[in-house]
Amino acid sequence: MVLARLPRAFDGFTIAQLSDIHFDSKLAEIPLRAAIDIVNRAQPDLIVLTGDFVTVSMMSDYLHDQKQSAMMAEPCAKLFTQMHSRLGMLAVLGNHDVDADARIVTEALQSHGIPVLRNQSQAVEKDGARLWFCGLDSMSGRPKIEPALAQVARGEPVILLMHEPDFADQAARYAVDLQLSGHSHGGQIWIPGVGAPWLPPHARRYPRGRYQVGPLPLYTNFGLGTIRVPVRLNCIPEVTLFTLRAGQANRS
């Protein structure tokens, strides 16, 4: 992934992305453990988690389900501690996390050493250069890109972590070098020649893989878990590994 503004010091920097775990103690734990093994073998510089750690089911009592769903963030975060990278992890919340209980999910992750960026930016430094990660709240919350980007030093590169990929239409108006998202599960069920029978709001324009939205590169991760039905068709769970490359002007 070539980023024109990436400093030479970050050429070759690697990022592993996981998304949409939708953790439970039964089916979802299996792909998560497999993903942890993949990440540990890859030995990335940084791991980013782009939301939906839990699931709010629409088929049960809503108030009860909120609390129960949010509590699943704790065992999920505990498993994340088995995953290793040189610089640790950064996370943002997904719509299910917000609908369950954003506070409980955030506290579970942060209690295990995983910072959650909620309309905030955080820099990674290397050899005097900086690469910024800007994390926004889900569209179910209150994403605020302008105050988050106000924390970034002018002219320095920014990778945006945002659960919903269709936010790229707004992000493309700002000085953002790459957006990493999830939310769609890649469709979860993908019919050749037809596409997905159903896609969630805010993931219908850019549901899977790599896109170019004006000047902004976007990648939509297929996610690990499932919702509604525990089935994936032509849409395998995904861990994405990015190797960043500086633009030609910054390599010399």
N, C-alpha and C positions, 0 to 999 in steps of 0.2 A: 504494500500500500504506500504509494508515493504521496508525501505531503510537501507542498512547495515551500512552506515556511518552517519546516522541521529543521532545527539546528543540526549541524554535522555531528555533534556529540551524541545525538539520539538516533543516528543512522544505524539500523539493525535492532532497535529496541523492539521487544516482543510483548504482546498483550494477549492474554487468553480471556475470551468472553463466554460467560454462561448466562442463561436467561430462563425465566419461566419454569422454575423447579416445581411449583405447585405441590409442596412437600406433604406427604403423609407417611405413615409408618409401614405401608404395604407396598403398593406399586411404585410410587415416586422415589423410594429410597434406592431402588435397583439402578435406574439410569444415573442417579446422582453419584453413587459409589463408582460406577464405571467412568463418569466424567472426571471425578477426582483422580483416578488412576491415570487418565489421559493427560490431565494438566500436570501432574507430578512428573510424568515422563518427559513432557515438553520443556519443563523448567523455564517458564516465562519470566520476564522482568516484573510484570504486574498482572493481576487478575481483576477483571471488572465484572460485576454482577448487575444485570439490567432489569431486575424486578420480578414481581410475582413469585415470592417465596412461599406464599400460602394460597389457599383457594376459599372463596366465599361461594357456597352452593346456593343456587336460587331455588332448590327443591326442598329446603328444610326451613325451620323457623328462623327468620332472619336475625333477630337479636341474639338468640342462642348461638347461631352459627358464626356470627361475627367473633364472639369471644373464643369459641373453640378453634376457629380458623387461625386467629392471631397467635394463639398459644403454640401452634405448630412451627412458628418461626424459631423457637428455642432449639428443638432437636435438629432442625435444618442448619442453623448457625453452628451448632456443635460439630456437625459433620464437616462443615466448611473448614474447621480448624485443622483437618487432616490434609488440606490442600495447601501447597507451598509455592511461593514465588519469591524472587529477590526483594521485592518492595511491598509485598502483602497484597491487600485487596481494597477495592473501593466499590460501593454499592449505591443504587438508587431504588426507589420504591416503584412497584407496579400498581395498576388499578385495583387488583385484589387485595394488596397489602393495605392500601388506603381505605378501601371499603370495609376490611376486617377491623383493623385498628392500627393506624400509622405509628402511634406512639409505642405500642407493644412490640410491633415488628422492628422498629428502629432500635429500641432498647435491647432486644434480643441479639441483633447483629452487632451492635456496638459493644455489648458486654463481652463479646468474643473477639474483640479487636478489629472489627470490620467497620470503618467509617461509612456513614450513610450521608451522601451529599443531597441536601434538600434545598435547592436553589442556592447552591454554593459552588465555589471553585477551589481546587486544591492543586498546587504545583508539585511536580517531581523535578528534582534538580540533578544535573550531571555535568561535571566539568565546567561549571559556571553558567551553563545554559538551563533553561526551564521549559517544560512541557506541562500545559495546564489541562486538568480534567474538570469539566463543568457538569455538575449533576443537577437535574431538574426534577421536581415533583411530577408524578403522573398527571395525565389530563383529568383524572378523577379528583385530584387535589387542586393545587394552585401553582402551576408552573410559572416561574418568573425569570425569564432569560436575561432581561436587562440588568437587574441588580446582581445576578450571578456573574455575568460577564464583566460587570464594573470592577470586580475583584482582580481581573486579569490585567497584567501589565501590557500596555499598548504594543502591538506588533509581535507578541509572542503567540505561539501556536496553541490551539484549543481543540480538544476532543470532547464532544458533547455526549453525555450519557443520558438517554431519555427513553423511557419504556416504550412509548408509542412511536412507531416509525413515521407516521404521516405528519408529525410535528416538523419534519424536515422542510416542509413548505414555508414555515415561519423561520426556522433556524437558518435557512439559506440567505436570509436578509442580513445576517450578522457575520462578524469575523470569526467563523467557526470552520475548522479545517477537516473535521470528520465527525459524523454522528453514528453512534452505535446504539441499536435498539433491539427490541424483541416483540412481545405482545401477541403476535399473530400465530405462533406455533408453526409458521410456514404454511398455514392452512390446516394443519393436522391431518386432514384427508385431502389428497391432491389427485384429481382425476386428469390424466393426460388429455390434452386438447380442450379441456373444460376449465380446469383450475379447481379452486376450493369451493365446495357447496356453500360454505359459510365462512365469513371473516368478521372479526370484531370491529366495532367503530374505531377509527384512528389507525387502522392497519389495512385499509382496503386499496390504497394507492400503491403502497410499497410493502407487500406482504412477505417477501422472502428474498434473501440474498443481497447482491450489491446493486446499487442504483447511483445515478448521478443526477442530483436535484439542483439544476442551475450550476453554481460553482461548488456545491457541497457534495462530497462523497457520503453515501449512506450505506450501512450494512444492517440488514434485519436478520437476526439470529433465529434459527428454527426452534430454539428452546429444548428443554429436556422432558418436561411433564406434559400432562394432558388435562383437559377439562371436559365436562359434559359426558363423554364416553371415553374409556381408557383405550383408545385405538389411534394408531397412526397408520396412514397408507401413503406410500410414495413420499414419505416425509420423516426421515429418520431423526432421532434426537441428535443435537449438534453441540459440539464445543468448537468455537472458532479461534484460530490462532492467527494473529496479525503480526507481520514483521514490517515495521515502519521504515521507510526509506526517505532520505532528504532529497528535495528537488535538486536538479543539476547545479543551480546557482549556489547551493549550500554545501555541495560535496567537495568543491575545490578549495 
